Amino acid sequence: MNGNDPGVIDATVPKSPMWMIGALSITQTAGYGVLYYAFSVFIPPMSRDLHAGVAQLTGAITLAVLVSGVAAPLIGRWLDRHGGRGLMTLGSVLGGLAVLAWSQVRTVAQLYLVCGVLGVASAMVLYEAAFAVIVAWFDATRRARALLAVTVVAGFASSIFLPLTGFLVDLYGWRQALVILAAGYALTSVPLHALAVRSRAAPPHVNRREVVGAALRERPFWLLAAAFLTQTGAVSVMGVLLVTYLIALGHAPVFAAAVAGLLGVLSVTGRLVTTGLQGRWSVALITAVMFGVQGLAAVLLPLIGRSTAGAVAGVVLFGLGFGVGTIARPALLADRYGTGAYASLSGALALPITAAKAVAPLLAAGIAQVVGYPAVMGAVAAACALGALSLIAYHRNTHPTPATA
C-alpha cells in the first residue's frame, strides 16, 4: 500500500484483512514467546556460564522493557505516518538478529547490550505496533473482535514457549536453543509481516501533533494514563512475585507454580468476557469493574490464601482482569481520539506504563523484604482501586450526567 494514500492497497498483500489478523496472531505469539517469556528459562544456565547473579541477569530483561517504552513514542509517530508493514518486517529481522547475538554473549555487559536491541525490536513488533495496524484497518464494530482474536491467541505465548524453550535448553544447551529460537522467529515473523500486514497510514489531512497536543492538555487522557499505569504495575508485581508469595504462605513450590500458571488462561477468559459485554456497557466501566475485582483478590489473598481453595480463589479473581487492560486501552484511545493519531497517542501513553511494568516488581520486592508480603498485597490492591476509580472518573468526564452536561 502507498503510505501517502490510505485508500490504495498493495496488490502483493492478501485482500482479506482476516489474513492479517491470522498473521498477527502468530507473530505476536512468537514475538512474546521468544523476545520476552523465554528469558526466564535462560537465567539458570546463563548464571553458570556468565558467572552472574540472578539479579544481574534479571536487570537485562528489565532494561529491554524500559528501552521498548522509551522507543514507543518514536515508533508510534512512524506508524501513523507510514503504517506498520515495513516497520514490523524490519523489527522482525532485528529481533531475530538480536536473539542470535544473545546466543554468543560472553559477558553481562554484552547481554545488556543485546537486551537493549531486543527492547527496540519489541517496540517495533509487539502489541503496540500490532494494535496500531488493527486500529487503522477496522471500524469500531469490528475492532474489538480483531483485538480479541490476536490477544486470545497470543495469550498462550508463555504456555507454548516456556516449556518449548526448556525442552530445547535441555536437549541442546542454552546457546544452541537461542540459535534455534532466533531462526524460528525470523522465518515465521519476517515473511508474515512482509506479506500480510497492510500499511495503511493515517489520512494526510490529520494533524497528528495537534491531536496529541490537545489530548495531553485534557484531563481524560491523564485519567487513562493513571488507570493503566497503576493497574499495569499491579499486574507486573503479581506476575513476578505471585509464586514466591504463595510459597511464603506455606504452599509447595509445584502447587504455587501450577496455580500461578492459571493467570495466562484466565487472562484469555477476562478478555472474552470484556469483549462480550462491550455491546451493553461502556468499556471504561467494564474495565473498572475488572480492576476492582483484582483489588479485592489482592486483599483476600493474605486472609484466605493459606488454604488451597483460598489460594486458587484469589488467583482466579485476580487472573480475570490480568489481560483486560491490553484490549481496553486501544479501544478507549480509538473511541475518544479517533484513529488518525492513534499510534502516536498510544506511544506517548506506553512510555510511563512500560516504566511502571519494569520498575514496580523491583519496588515490591524491596517492600517485601522490609515489611513483608501483606504490605505488597495492600499496595497491589490500592493500585487496582486507583485504576478503577480513574476509569470511573474518565467515564463520567466523557459521558456527563444530564445535570452536568
C-alpha positions in Angstrom: 0.0 0.0 0.0 1.1 3.5 -0.6 1.8 5.2 2.7 0.7 8.6 1.4 -2.7 7.3 0.2 -4.6 5.2 2.7 -7.1 4.3 0.1 -4.6 2.4 -2.1 -3.9 -1.3 -1.2 -0.7 -3.0 -2.1 -1.6 -5.8 -4.6 1.0 -8.1 -3.1 -0.9 -8.2 0.1 -3.8 -10.8 0.6 -7.1 -9.0 0.1 -8.9 -10.1 3.2 -7.9 -8.4 6.5 -8.6 -11.7 8.2 -5.3 -12.9 6.7 -3.7 -10.0 8.6 -5.4 -10.9 11.9 -4.3 -14.5 11.5 -0.7 -13.4 10.7 -0.6 -11.0 13.6 -1.9 -13.7 16.0 1.0 -15.9 15.0 3.7 -13.2 15.1 2.5 -11.8 18.4 2.6 -15.3 20.0 6.1 -16.0 18.6 7.3 -12.5 19.5 6.2 -12.5 23.1 7.4 -16.1 23.4 10.9 -15.6 22.0 11.6 -11.9 22.8 10.2 -11.8 26.3 9.0 -15.0 28.1 11.9 -17.3 27.1 14.3 -15.1 29.0 13.3 -16.6 32.4 14.2 -20.1 31.2 17.8 -19.0 30.2 18.6 -17.4 33.6 19.9 -20.5 35.4 22.3 -21.7 32.6 23.4 -18.1 31.8 24.1 -17.6 35.5 26.5 -20.5 35.5 28.2 -19.6 32.2 28.4 -15.9 32.7 29.2 -16.1 36.4 26.4 -13.7 37.2 23.7 -13.5 39.8 20.0 -13.7 39.1 19.5 -10.0 40.0 22.2 -9.0 37.4 20.6 -11.1 34.7 17.0 -10.0 35.5 18.2 -6.4 35.1 18.9 -7.2 31.5 15.3 -8.0 30.6 14.2 -5.0 32.7 16.4 -2.9 30.5 14.8 -4.4 27.4 11.3 -3.4 28.8 12.4 0.1 29.6 14.1 0.6 26.2 10.9 -0.5 24.5 9.0 2.1 26.4 11.4 4.9 25.5 11.2 3.9 21.9 7.4 3.7 21.9 6.6 7.4 21.1 9.0 7.5 18.2 7.7 4.2 16.9 4.1 5.5 17.3 4.8 8.6 15.2 6.3 6.4 12.4 3.3 4.1 12.4 0.9 7.0 12.0 2.9 8.4 9.1 3.9 5.2 7.2 1.8 2.2 8.6 3.2 -1.0 10.0 4.3 -3.3 7.2 7.8 -2.1 6.7 8.5 -1.3 10.4 7.2 -4.7 11.7 9.2 -6.5 9.0 12.4 -4.7 9.9 11.6 -5.2 13.6 11.3 -9.0 13.0 14.7 -9.0 11.3 16.2 -7.0 14.1 14.6 -9.3 16.8 15.9 -12.4 15.1 19.4 -11.0 14.8 19.3 -9.8 18.5 18.4 -13.3 19.7 21.1 -14.8 17.6 23.6 -12.3 19.1 22.3 -13.3 22.5 23.5 -16.8 21.9 27.1 -15.6 21.6 27.3 -13.3 24.6 30.3 -13.9 26.9 29.8 -11.1 29.5 27.0 -9.5 31.3 27.8 -6.2 29.6 27.3 -7.9 26.2 23.9 -9.3 27.4 22.8 -5.9 28.4 23.7 -4.5 25.0 21.8 -7.3 23.3 18.7 -6.7 25.5 18.8 -3.0 24.6 18.4 -4.1 21.0 15.7 -6.6 22.0 13.8 -3.7 23.5 13.9 -1.7 20.3 12.8 -4.7 18.3 10.0 -5.4 20.8 8.7 -1.8 20.4 8.6 -2.4 16.6 6.8 -5.7 16.5 4.8 -6.4 19.7 1.3 -5.3 20.8 1.7 -1.6 20.5 2.6 -1.9 16.8 0.1 -4.6 16.0 -2.7 -2.7 17.7 -1.9 0.4 15.6 -2.2 -1.7 12.5 -5.6 -3.1 13.6 -7.0 0.2 14.7 -6.1 1.7 11.3 -7.9 -1.1 9.4 -11.0 -1.9 11.3 -14.0 0.2 12.2 -15.3 0.4 15.7 -17.8 -2.5 15.3 -15.1 -5.0 14.1 -12.1 -3.6 16.0 -12.9 -5.2 19.3 -13.2 -8.7 17.9 -10.0 -8.2 15.9 -8.1 -7.1 19.0 -9.6 -10.0 20.9 -8.6 -12.6 18.3 -5.0 -11.5 18.3 -4.7 -11.3 22.1 -6.5 -14.6 22.8 -4.0 -16.4 20.6 -1.0 -14.5 21.9 -2.2 -15.1 25.5 -0.9 -18.6 25.2 2.7 -17.4 24.3 4.0 -18.3 27.7 2.2 -21.6 27.8 3.8 -22.6 24.5 7.3 -21.1 24.7 8.2 -21.7 28.3 8.1 -25.5 28.0 9.4 -25.4 24.4 12.4 -23.3 25.5 13.0 -25.6 28.4 13.0 -28.6 26.2 15.4 -27.0 23.7 17.8 -26.0 26.5 17.7 -29.5 28.0 18.3 -31.1 24.6 20.9 -28.7 23.0 22.1 -26.3 25.7 21.1 -22.7 26.1 23.3 -21.2 23.3 22.1 -23.6 20.6 18.5 -23.2 21.9 18.8 -19.5 21.2 20.0 -20.1 17.7 17.0 -22.3 17.0 14.6 -19.8 18.5 16.2 -16.9 16.5 15.9 -18.9 13.3 12.3 -20.0 14.0 11.2 -16.5 14.9 12.8 -14.8 11.9 11.5 -17.5 9.4 8.0 -17.1 10.9 7.6 -13.4 11.5 9.6 -11.7 8.7 7.5 -13.2 5.8 4.2 -12.9 7.7 4.8 -9.2 8.5 6.1 -8.5 4.9 3.2 -10.3 3.1 0.2 -10.0 5.4 0.4 -6.7 7.2 -1.3 -3.8 5.4 0.4 -0.4 5.7 -2.5 2.0 6.0 -1.1 5.3 7.2 -3.2 8.0 8.8 -5.1 10.3 6.4 -2.8 13.1 5.3 -5.2 15.8 6.5 -4.9 14.7 10.1 -2.7 17.0 12.2 -1.2 14.4 14.5 0.8 16.9 16.5 -2.4 18.9 17.2 -4.4 15.8 18.2 -1.6 14.6 20.5 -1.1 18.1 22.0 -4.8 18.6 22.6 -5.0 15.1 24.3 -2.1 15.9 26.6 -3.7 19.1 27.7 -7.0 17.4 28.8 -8.0 15.6 31.9 -9.4 12.3 30.3 -6.0 11.4 28.8 -4.3 11.6 32.1 -7.1 9.7 33.8 -6.4 6.9 31.3 -2.7 7.2 31.9 -3.3 6.9 35.7 -5.7 3.9 35.3 -3.4 1.8 33.1 -0.2 2.8 34.8 -1.3 1.7 38.2 -3.0 -1.5 37.1 -0.1 -2.4 34.9 2.2 -2.0 37.9 0.0 -4.2 40.0 -0.2 -6.9 37.3 3.5 -6.8 36.8 4.1 -7.3 40.6 1.8 -10.3 40.7 3.3 -11.8 37.6 6.8 -11.7 39.1 6.1 -12.3 42.8 3.0 -14.5 43.0 4.8 -17.8 43.1 7.2 -16.6 45.8 4.2 -15.2 47.8 2.3 -18.5 47.6 5.3 -20.4 48.8 5.7 -17.9 51.7 2.0 -18.7 52.6 3.1 -22.3 53.0 2.2 -23.9 49.7 4.5 -26.3 47.9 6.6 -24.8 45.0 4.9 -27.1 42.5 1.4 -26.1 43.6 2.4 -22.4 43.7 3.7 -22.6 40.1 0.7 -24.5 38.9 -1.8 -22.0 40.4 0.2 -19.0 39.1 0.0 -20.6 35.7 -3.7 -20.0 35.8 -3.1 -16.3 35.2 -2.4 -16.9 31.5 -5.5 -18.9 30.9 -7.7 -16.6 33.0 -6.4 -13.5 31.1 -8.0 -15.0 28.0 -11.2 -15.6 29.9 -11.2 -12.0 31.1 -10.7 -10.7 27.5 -13.6 -12.8 26.2 -15.9 -11.5 28.9 -14.9 -7.9 28.4 -15.4 -8.0 24.7 -18.7 -9.8 25.0 -20.0 -7.1 27.4 -19.0 -4.1 25.3 -22.3 -4.1 23.4 -24.1 -3.5 26.7 -21.9 -1.3 28.8 -19.1 1.2 28.5 -15.6 -0.2 28.0 -14.3 2.1 30.8 -16.9 0.8 33.3 -16.4 -2.9 32.4 -12.6 -2.4 32.8 -13.1 -0.5 36.1 -15.1 -3.5 37.5 -12.4 -5.9 36.4 -9.7 -3.8 38.1 -11.8 -3.6 41.2 -12.1 -7.4 41.3 -8.4 -7.6 41.1 -8.0 -5.3 44.0 -10.4 -7.5 46.0 -8.3 -10.5 45.2 -5.2 -8.8 46.5 -7.0 -8.0 49.8 -8.3 -11.6 50.1 -5.0 -13.4 49.4 -3.4 -12.6 52.8 -6.6 -13.5 54.5 -7.6 -16.8 52.8 -4.5 -17.7 50.7 -3.1 -20.2 53.2 -5.7 -22.8 52.2 -5.7 -24.5 48.9 -9.2 -23.3 48.0 -8.4 -19.8 49.2 -5.2 -19.5 47.1 -7.0 -20.8 44.0 -9.9 -18.4 44.5 -7.6 -15.4 45.0 -5.6 -16.2 41.9 -8.8 -16.8 39.8 -10.2 -13.4 40.8 -7.0 -11.6 40.1 -6.5 -13.5 36.8 -9.8 -12.4 35.3 -8.5 -8.9 35.0 -5.0 -9.9 34.1 -5.2 -9.2 30.4 -8.2 -6.8 30.3 -6.1 -3.7 30.1 -4.4 -5.0 27.0 -7.6 -4.7 24.9 -9.3 -1.9 26.8 -6.5 0.7 26.3 -6.6 0.6 22.4 -10.4 0.6 22.4 -10.7 3.6 24.7 -8.0 5.6 22.9 -9.5 4.9 19.5 -13.1 5.6 20.6 -12.1 9.0 22.1 -9.4 10.3 19.8 -10.1 8.5 16.6 -7.6 6.6 14.5 -5.7 9.3 12.7 -3.1 9.8 15.5 -3.8 6.5 17.4 -0.2 5.2 17.3 1.3 8.5 18.4 -1.0 8.7 21.4 -0.5 5.0 22.2 3.2 5.5 22.1 3.0 8.5 24.4 0.9 6.5 26.8 3.1 3.4 26.6 6.2 5.2 28.0 5.1 5.7 31.6 3.1 2.5 31.5 6.1 0.4 30.4 8.2 2.1 33.1 5.7 1.0 35.7 5.8 -2.5 34.3 9.6 -2.6 34.7 10.0 -0.8 38.0 7.1 -2.0 40.1 8.3 -5.6 40.7 11.7 -4.2 41.9 9.9 -1.8 44.4 7.6 -4.6 45.5 10.5 -6.9 46.2 12.1 -4.2 48.4 8.8 -3.7 50.3 8.5 -7.4 50.8 12.0 -7.6 52.3 11.4 -4.7 54.7 7.8 -5.1 55.8 6.6 -8.4 54.3 4.3 -9.6 51.5 1.0 -8.5 53.1 2.1 -4.9 52.6 2.9 -5.7 48.9 -0.7 -7.1 48.5 -2.0 -4.0 50.1 -0.1 -1.9 47.6 -1.4 -4.0 44.7 -4.9 -3.6 46.0 -4.5 0.2 46.3 -3.1 0.4 42.8 -6.0 -1.6 41.3 -8.5 0.5 43.2 -6.9 3.7 41.9 -7.0 2.3 38.4 -10.7 1.5 38.8 -11.5 5.0 40.2 -9.6 6.7 37.4 -11.7 4.8 34.8 -14.9 5.7 36.6 -13.8 9.4 36.6 -12.9 9.1 32.9 -16.3 7.7 32.1 -18.1 10.5 34.0 -15.9 13.0 32.3 -16.6 11.7 28.8 -20.3 10.7 29.5 -21.6 13.5 31.7 -24.9 13.1 33.5 -27.8 15.3 32.4 -27.3 17.5 35.4 -23.7 18.3 34.4 -24.0 18.1 30.6 
